[in-house]
Amino acid sequence: MYDLIVIGAGPGGYVCAIRAAQLGLKVACVEGRETLGGTCLNVGCIPSKALLHASHMAHEMHENFAKMGLMNAHADIDWDRMQAYKAETVGTNTKGIEFLFKKNKIDWLKGWASIPAAGKVQVGDQVHETKNIVIASGSAATSLKGVEVDNDAGIVVDSTGVLALKKIPQTMVVIGAGVIGLELGSVYSRLGTKVTVVEYLDAITPGMDGEVQKQFQRILSKQGLKFILGAAVSGVESAENGATVTYTPKKGGDAQTLDAEVVLVATGRRPYHDGLGLDALGVKLTDRGQIAIDNHFATSVPGVYAIGDAVPGPMLAHKAEDEGMAVAEILAGKHGHVNYDAIPGVIYTTPEVAAVGLTEEGAKATGRKVKIGKFPLMGNARAKAMLQAEGFVKLIADADTDRILGCHIIGPGAGEMIHEVCVAMEFGAAAQDLALTCHAHPTVSEAVREAALACGDGAIHV
Ligand SMILES: Cc1cc2nc3c(=O)[nH]c(=O)nc-3n(C[C@H](O)[C@H](O)[C@H](O)COP(=O)(O)OP(=O)(O)OC[C@H]3O[C@@H](n4cnc5c(N)ncnc54)[C@H](O)[C@@H]3O)c2cc1C
């Protein structure tokens, strides 16, 4: 009899299993894939970041080396080697989780799980007894109605297929200007592919701060990505050497077509809980198909909990991890908790884009008086030395209390810089707290302090 069986070994599930084992529970984790780590390590965060890193290097070489006096740099791209580097990066990380499972004495039950009843998890022919179950079954890519994805054919692909194309295509259409579409579109654009992004909405990166959306689009356009916004894709016709995307401008007009060697469908992900038997078990879903939970991650069936991409909230690895830790702590009799107001989101393009908390639009919509402290990276010595001064830091604070409500950064290392604001928000800090904190010079992080100063008596270097 286990204390806990976790279903799914993605960032939510494996972190939950490790924390529960550390707290003294007898734990098993079921995973149907060949390797641990879930979407994130196998076909998500990690392989995409390997390709983003390699293509960023190529971009730096082409765009900036000569400006710095590094002449005649030229990279022949060996796609097979780049794929091997990506696979090795994935492999070392998934093996790392295997090691952590052994170290923490977690049983890996290999196969696909179903839940015949509360307290029972079936894997193959075997039924395992457990006091509690945590479902961490993640998410799957969605497609558009009538658009058929075939990752093996490599022409109309989703995020999994595009990470493993057989060659770098000359042309690519990305349907959907969200984080995944823009990251993976950027990878290929930097490697020489002509990339056109088609988006239904009138702005890229839906849900992000409006100023960030505009500046980010300008920067990506300068890098060569083409954008067609406000366009409803009605079909994708696949042929032997490519596909034709048909779209209609939302503001009216005739249907248009775009031909490309590869079409990436990046229109979103859906919670995945197929085959678990949730319906028969009586686990309630939300109207968006997510597993409904209370604020202790409990589903409608006693002893069955759920976390990560399968439940409501941002589909992010670190959100899943935090929920994994919190539910393990609750099951061990402690007080697990996730602060959903301070979960960062990062887009790992060049430059990076990072955000935490409310957007300017969102903050104003709460009816509060807000103040905005904005600092352009043109005033930051380090960003200028790195030839990456096109971005800014924007800090949003409550005008009455000075409490930090959100922060939005476009710039080199934005994904690292955002964390000082996360910590500040976690402690309920005011903008002045950041403004009074000494920041090392010359760092891009000084721009965060300058944005905080701009919420008070004014930034210095602008
Ligand atoms: C291309 C791409 C890039 C991404 N980049 C980032 C990023 O940079 N940062 C970020 O925060 N997030 C990123 N994400 C999102 C991130 O991958 C997910 O938010 C995260 O993986 C969710 O974790 P999870 O544990 O909920 O589920 P998953 O990682 O999806 O893991 C669920 C696991 O459960 C297993 N499973 C499902 N059902 C069963 C069953 N019945 N029996 C046994 N096993 C089962 C699945 O095989 C899977 O391995 C990216 C996603 C994609 C697709």
The ligand as an SDF file (V2000), in Angstrom:
LIG
                    3D

 53 58  0  0  0  0  0  0  0  0999 V2000
    7.2580   23.5280  -26.9610 C   0  0  0  0  0  0  0  0  0  0  0  0
    6.9430   23.8550  -25.5310 C   0  0  0  0  0  0  0  0  0  0  0  0
    7.7710   24.7110  -24.8210 C   0  0  0  0  0  0  0  0  0  0  0  0
    7.4910   25.0060  -23.4970 C   0  0  0  0  0  0  0  0  0  0  0  0
    8.3420   25.8420  -22.8470 N   0  0  0  0  0  0  0  0  0  0  0  0
    8.0810   26.1500  -21.5550 C   0  0  0  0  0  0  0  0  0  0  0  0
    8.9760   26.9960  -20.8360 C   0  0  0  0  0  0  0  0  0  0  0  0
    9.9930   27.4590  -21.3600 O   0  0  0  0  0  0  0  0  0  0  0  0
    8.6910   27.2640  -19.5410 N   0  0  0  0  0  0  0  0  0  0  0  0
    7.5570   26.7680  -18.9370 C   0  0  0  0  0  0  0  0  0  0  0  0
    7.3360   27.0610  -17.7540 O   0  0  0  0  0  0  0  0  0  0  0  0
    6.7110   25.9530  -19.5910 N   0  0  0  0  0  0  0  0  0  0  0  0
    6.9530   25.6440  -20.8790 C   0  0  0  0  0  0  0  0  0  0  0  0
    6.1010   24.7880  -21.5400 N   0  0  0  0  0  0  0  0  0  0  0  0
    4.9370   24.2650  -20.8050 C   0  0  0  0  0  0  0  0  0  0  0  0
    5.3490   23.1170  -19.8910 C   0  0  0  0  0  0  0  0  0  0  0  0
    5.9390   22.1010  -20.6610 O   0  0  0  0  0  0  0  0  0  0  0  0
    4.1360   22.5890  -19.1380 C   0  0  0  0  0  0  0  0  0  0  0  0
    3.4980   23.6540  -18.4610 O   0  0  0  0  0  0  0  0  0  0  0  0
    4.5640   21.5500  -18.1170 C   0  0  0  0  0  0  0  0  0  0  0  0
    5.2140   20.4670  -18.7470 O   0  0  0  0  0  0  0  0  0  0  0  0
    3.3410   21.0340  -17.3530 C   0  0  0  0  0  0  0  0  0  0  0  0
    3.7460   20.0670  -16.4340 O   0  0  0  0  0  0  0  0  0  0  0  0
    2.7880   18.8910  -15.9540 P   0  0  0  0  0  0  0  0  0  0  0  0
    3.5780   18.1390  -14.9610 O   0  0  0  0  0  0  0  0  0  0  0  0
    1.4850   19.4600  -15.5540 O   0  0  0  0  0  0  0  0  0  0  0  0
    2.5050   18.0220  -17.2510 O   0  0  0  0  0  0  0  0  0  0  0  0
    3.4210   17.3550  -18.3690 P   0  0  0  0  0  0  0  0  0  0  0  0
    4.7820   17.9310  -18.3880 O   0  0  0  0  0  0  0  0  0  0  0  0
    2.6230   17.4100  -19.6150 O   0  0  0  0  0  0  0  0  0  0  0  0
    3.5820   15.8700  -17.8800 O   0  0  0  0  0  0  0  0  0  0  0  0
    2.5150   15.0040  -17.8130 C   0  0  0  0  0  0  0  0  0  0  0  0
    3.0370   13.5950  -17.9420 C   0  0  0  0  0  0  0  0  0  0  0  0
    1.9880   12.7100  -17.5880 O   0  0  0  0  0  0  0  0  0  0  0  0
    2.0710   11.5710  -18.3960 C   0  0  0  0  0  0  0  0  0  0  0  0
    0.7640   10.9330  -18.3920 N   0  0  0  0  0  0  0  0  0  0  0  0
   -0.4240   11.4600  -18.8150 C   0  0  0  0  0  0  0  0  0  0  0  0
   -1.4270   10.5820  -18.6190 N   0  0  0  0  0  0  0  0  0  0  0  0
   -0.8670    9.4820  -18.0750 C   0  0  0  0  0  0  0  0  0  0  0  0
   -1.3820    8.2460  -17.6700 C   0  0  0  0  0  0  0  0  0  0  0  0
   -2.6740    7.9580  -17.7650 N   0  0  0  0  0  0  0  0  0  0  0  0
   -0.5240    7.3230  -17.1860 N   0  0  0  0  0  0  0  0  0  0  0  0
    0.8040    7.5920  -17.0870 C   0  0  0  0  0  0  0  0  0  0  0  0
    1.3470    8.7490  -17.4590 N   0  0  0  0  0  0  0  0  0  0  0  0
    0.5200    9.6870  -17.9340 C   0  0  0  0  0  0  0  0  0  0  0  0
    2.4740   12.1080  -19.7500 C   0  0  0  0  0  0  0  0  0  0  0  0
    3.0910   11.0920  -20.5210 O   0  0  0  0  0  0  0  0  0  0  0  0
    3.4380   13.2040  -19.3600 C   0  0  0  0  0  0  0  0  0  0  0  0
    4.7620   12.7700  -19.3720 O   0  0  0  0  0  0  0  0  0  0  0  0
    6.3620   24.4440  -22.8650 C   0  0  0  0  0  0  0  0  0  0  0  0
    5.5370   23.5650  -23.5610 C   0  0  0  0  0  0  0  0  0  0  0  0
    5.8180   23.2600  -24.8730 C   0  0  0  0  0  0  0  0  0  0  0  0
    4.9220   22.3160  -25.6020 C   0  0  0  0  0  0  0  0  0  0  0  0
  1  2  1  0
  2  3  1  0
  2 52  2  0
  3  4  2  0
  4  5  1  0
  4 50  1  0
  5  6  2  0
  6  7  1  0
  6 13  1  0
  7  8  2  0
  7  9  1  0
  9 10  1  0
 10 11  2  0
 10 12  1  0
 12 13  2  0
 13 14  1  0
 14 15  1  0
 14 50  1  0
 15 16  1  0
 16 17  1  0
 16 18  1  0
 18 19  1  0
 18 20  1  0
 20 21  1  0
 20 22  1  0
 22 23  1  0
 23 24  1  0
 24 25  2  0
 24 26  1  0
 24 27  1  0
 27 28  1  0
 28 29  2  0
 28 30  1  0
 28 31  1  0
 31 32  1  0
 32 33  1  0
 33 34  1  0
 33 48  1  0
 34 35  1  0
 35 36  1  0
 35 46  1  0
 36 37  1  0
 36 45  1  0
 37 38  2  0
 38 39  1  0
 39 40  1  0
 39 45  2  0
 40 41  1  0
 40 42  2  0
 42 43  1  0
 43 44  2  0
 44 45  1  0
 46 47  1  0
 46 48  1  0
 48 49  1  0
 50 51  2  0
 51 52  1  0
 52 53  1  0
M  END
$$$$
